[in-house]
Amino acid sequence: MNYQELSHQINSKSSYLCVGLDTDINKIPQQLLKEKDPIFEFNKQIIDATIDYAVAYKPNIAFYEALGIKGWESLQKTIEYLPKDVFTIADAKRGDIGNTSKMYAKAFFEQMNFDSITVAPYMGSDSVEPFLEFEDKWVILLALTSNEGGKDFQFEELKSGETLYQKVLDVSQKWGTKENLMYVVGATRSKEFQEIRKSVPDHFLLVPGVGAQGGDLEELSKYGLNENGGLLVNSSRGIIYGSSDTNFADVAGAKAKAIQEEMKGYLERVC
Amino acid sequence: MNYQELSHQINSKSSYLCVGLDTDINKIPQQLLKEKDPIFEFNKQIIDATIDYAVAYKPNIAFYEALGIKGWESLQKTIEYLPKDVFTIADAKRGDIGNTSKMYAKAFFEQMNFDSITVAPYMGSDSVEPFLEFEDKWVILLALTSNEGGKDFQFEELKSGETLYQKVLDVSQKWGTKENLMYVVGATRSKEFQEIRKSVPDHFLLVPGVGAQGGDLEELSKYGLNENGGLLVNSSRGIIYGSSDTNFADVAGAKAKAIQEEMKGYLERVC
């Protein structure tokens, strides 16, 4: 999916919601465990219930990898089930030397046909660029993450005066464009949000922190939205684990709808 | 495998060689393609031919992931085939928020029973610590990588005067010990090697760069070895793709033997 198509989806659904499919076999409703593929069955029902309110879906790959080959099968079925007009994110946080990153790109862009993948910046340009060579595919580079450990290095002040995450934003803009490069920006730090928007006014930002990680949707929408949307806001646990009962999909749908309605209001302010 | 057992292996084989199983379906000898599982067949023959000269094996996970479910099956068979007295490294460069890193740890330490996994430091403490909670399992943290892009951020000078990779070494020593934490140190920079040894005198260092990435074994052994070994030096392409003919395993064995003999000499100098 390209930039224009993604902006169009945001416009037409009045939503920039990404549903995080962090599907944990120990957390899904008991009655699904009798299904042949409980993980896929759960995802399928969540997707059906939320598809009108979400523009993107983000399986966190760790949850599938932890189940071995069965997990990869569930992931493959999930990505095949998702309609072509939603943006798909492999939250994999990969990154390695060039020939290896190329292998990861093949795995996620060709084997599984994801639109995008999250990538860690520590190994620099040649670890990221192989992902950028695929047409209409995206890198979502970690810039500022919302976890506690994010403070260990990302806020380090460099001799030049900027912080490490600012340096990541600056340097990486030479590797890709707003058409194939997004950034992960942790929502719990809305003070930094304005400043980040100044560095990357046009790039899409993926905000992973609304819900369990405690972001403030109004605040980050105020600073993060631009005229093309420019934001994808993820909620995982807050949507998919709203209920552990037979009505889990309905509850997920209602939660997604509530977020979408809030987003609609914020979108109207900028468009 | 614990610290003492690894040191013992190094001593008894007079080797600190790690064989990188970056097994690429497009590079393995043609005649293997008629096998049911060419990747595993290649690995099996490489392992048989090199097992007397190597103390560790490091499959780069990307090469398996790129093949989808079949690749994961080949990886699983490979890890099961490796004898218990070699150290196994999942070169996966994972790292995510706490509950997600725990999932990755389960995938590699429980599902696949690897001894260790490479982890990227950008997301800080809570992305690394879940891996350190498994007994006799190891994190191998990226500190200084040997690729060109490694220069983009790792050498950034911080306000404190140290470089980012030094900061990673300093901070991460609070997370683990020499018994469960190693570092990736790119061999192409032996000037930095001495300095790194001062920061982490007792930790094992994994050097990924001998062979195709151009490290100098004598130089890095001089600065990197300590009385417990303290080094694992990886060679991937230089060993496994020595010949594309039917004799590929013999050639790999001979190449591994030559490196081991050189290593034996360097070990005698320090022990």
HADDOCK unambig.tbl for C-alpha pairs under 7 A between the chains (distance, minus, plus):
assign (segid A and resid 62 and name CA) (segid B and resid 100 and name CA) 6.08 0.50 0.50
assign (segid A and resid 62 and name CA) (segid B and resid 103 and name CA) 5.48 0.50 0.50
assign (segid A and resid 62 and name CA) (segid B and resid 104 and name CA) 5.27 0.50 0.50
assign (segid A and resid 63 and name CA) (segid B and resid 103 and name CA) 5.93 0.50 0.50
assign (segid A and resid 65 and name CA) (segid B and resid 104 and name CA) 6.93 0.50 0.50
assign (segid A and resid 65 and name CA) (segid B and resid 107 and name CA) 5.84 0.50 0.50
assign (segid A and resid 66 and name CA) (segid B and resid 103 and name CA) 5.45 0.50 0.50
assign (segid A and resid 66 and name CA) (segid B and resid 104 and name CA) 6.04 0.50 0.50
assign (segid A and resid 66 and name CA) (segid B and resid 106 and name CA) 5.72 0.50 0.50
assign (segid A and resid 66 and name CA) (segid B and resid 107 and name CA) 3.99 0.50 0.50
assign (segid A and resid 67 and name CA) (segid B and resid 107 and name CA) 6.76 0.50 0.50
assign (segid A and resid 68 and name CA) (segid B and resid 107 and name CA) 6.68 0.50 0.50
assign (segid A and resid 68 and name CA) (segid B and resid 111 and name CA) 6.48 0.50 0.50
assign (segid A and resid 69 and name CA) (segid B and resid 69 and name CA) 6.07 0.50 0.50
assign (segid A and resid 69 and name CA) (segid B and resid 72 and name CA) 6.52 0.50 0.50
assign (segid A and resid 72 and name CA) (segid B and resid 69 and name CA) 6.53 0.50 0.50
assign (segid A and resid 93 and name CA) (segid B and resid 94 and name CA) 6.77 0.50 0.50
assign (segid A and resid 93 and name CA) (segid B and resid 95 and name CA) 6.98 0.50 0.50
assign (segid A and resid 94 and name CA) (segid B and resid 93 and name CA) 6.76 0.50 0.50
assign (segid A and resid 94 and name CA) (segid B and resid 94 and name CA) 6.61 0.50 0.50
assign (segid A and resid 95 and name CA) (segid B and resid 93 and name CA) 7.00 0.50 0.50
assign (segid A and resid 97 and name CA) (segid B and resid 147 and name CA) 6.09 0.50 0.50
assign (segid A and resid 100 and name CA) (segid B and resid 62 and name CA) 6.08 0.50 0.50
assign (segid A and resid 103 and name CA) (segid B and resid 62 and name CA) 5.49 0.50 0.50
assign (segid A and resid 103 and name CA) (segid B and resid 63 and name CA) 5.91 0.50 0.50
assign (segid A and resid 103 and name CA) (segid B and resid 66 and name CA) 5.44 0.50 0.50
assign (segid A and resid 104 and name CA) (segid B and resid 62 and name CA) 5.28 0.50 0.50
assign (segid A and resid 104 and name CA) (segid B and resid 65 and name CA) 6.93 0.50 0.50
assign (segid A and resid 104 and name CA) (segid B and resid 66 and name CA) 6.05 0.50 0.50
assign (segid A and resid 106 and name CA) (segid B and resid 66 and name CA) 5.72 0.50 0.50
assign (segid A and resid 107 and name CA) (segid B and resid 65 and name CA) 5.84 0.50 0.50
assign (segid A and resid 107 and name CA) (segid B and resid 66 and name CA) 4.00 0.50 0.50
assign (segid A and resid 107 and name CA) (segid B and resid 67 and name CA) 6.77 0.50 0.50
assign (segid A and resid 107 and name CA) (segid B and resid 68 and name CA) 6.68 0.50 0.50
assign (segid A and resid 111 and name CA) (segid B and resid 68 and name CA) 6.47 0.50 0.50
assign (segid A and resid 122 and name CA) (segid B and resid 122 and name CA) 6.25 0.50 0.50
assign (segid A and resid 122 and name CA) (segid B and resid 153 and name CA) 6.53 0.50 0.50
assign (segid A and resid 123 and name CA) (segid B and resid 145 and name CA) 6.79 0.50 0.50
assign (segid A and resid 123 and name CA) (segid B and resid 149 and name CA) 5.66 0.50 0.50
assign (segid A and resid 123 and name CA) (segid B and resid 150 and name CA) 4.74 0.50 0.50
assign (segid A and resid 124 and name CA) (segid B and resid 149 and name CA) 4.07 0.50 0.50
assign (segid A and resid 124 and name CA) (segid B and resid 150 and name CA) 5.36 0.50 0.50
assign (segid A and resid 124 and name CA) (segid B and resid 152 and name CA) 5.27 0.50 0.50
assign (segid A and resid 124 and name CA) (segid B and resid 153 and name CA) 6.64 0.50 0.50
assign (segid A and resid 125 and name CA) (segid B and resid 149 and name CA) 4.66 0.50 0.50
assign (segid A and resid 126 and name CA) (segid B and resid 148 and name CA) 6.86 0.50 0.50
assign (segid A and resid 126 and name CA) (segid B and resid 149 and name CA) 5.23 0.50 0.50
assign (segid A and resid 127 and name CA) (segid B and resid 149 and name CA) 6.86 0.50 0.50
assign (segid A and resid 145 and name CA) (segid B and resid 123 and name CA) 6.80 0.50 0.50
assign (segid A and resid 147 and name CA) (segid B and resid 97 and name CA) 6.09 0.50 0.50
assign (segid A and resid 148 and name CA) (segid B and resid 126 and name CA) 6.86 0.50 0.50
assign (segid A and resid 149 and name CA) (segid B and resid 123 and name CA) 5.66 0.50 0.50
assign (segid A and resid 149 and name CA) (segid B and resid 124 and name CA) 4.06 0.50 0.50
assign (segid A and resid 149 and name CA) (segid B and resid 125 and name CA) 4.68 0.50 0.50
assign (segid A and resid 149 and name CA) (segid B and resid 126 and name CA) 5.24 0.50 0.50
assign (segid A and resid 149 and name CA) (segid B and resid 127 and name CA) 6.87 0.50 0.50
assign (segid A and resid 150 and name CA) (segid B and resid 123 and name CA) 4.75 0.50 0.50
assign (segid A and resid 150 and name CA) (segid B and resid 124 and name CA) 5.37 0.50 0.50
assign (segid A and resid 152 and name CA) (segid B and resid 124 and name CA) 5.28 0.50 0.50
assign (segid A and resid 153 and name CA) (segid B and resid 122 and name CA) 6.55 0.50 0.50
assign (segid A and resid 153 and name CA) (segid B and resid 124 and name CA) 6.64 0.50 0.50
assign (segid A and resid 156 and name CA) (segid B and resid 158 and name CA) 6.99 0.50 0.50
assign (segid A and resid 157 and name CA) (segid B and resid 158 and name CA) 5.95 0.50 0.50
assign (segid A and resid 157 and name CA) (segid B and resid 159 and name CA) 5.79 0.50 0.50
assign (segid A and resid 158 and name CA) (segid B and resid 156 and name CA) 6.98 0.50 0.50
assign (segid A and resid 158 and name CA) (segid B and resid 157 and name CA) 5.94 0.50 0.50
assign (segid A and resid 158 and name CA) (segid B and resid 158 and name CA) 4.05 0.50 0.50
assign (segid A and resid 158 and name CA) (segid B and resid 159 and name CA) 5.04 0.50 0.50
assign (segid A and resid 159 and name CA) (segid B and resid 157 and name CA) 5.78 0.50 0.50
assign (segid A and resid 159 and name CA) (segid B and resid 158 and name CA) 5.04 0.50 0.50
assign (segid A and resid 159 and name CA) (segid B and resid 159 and name CA) 4.47 0.50 0.50
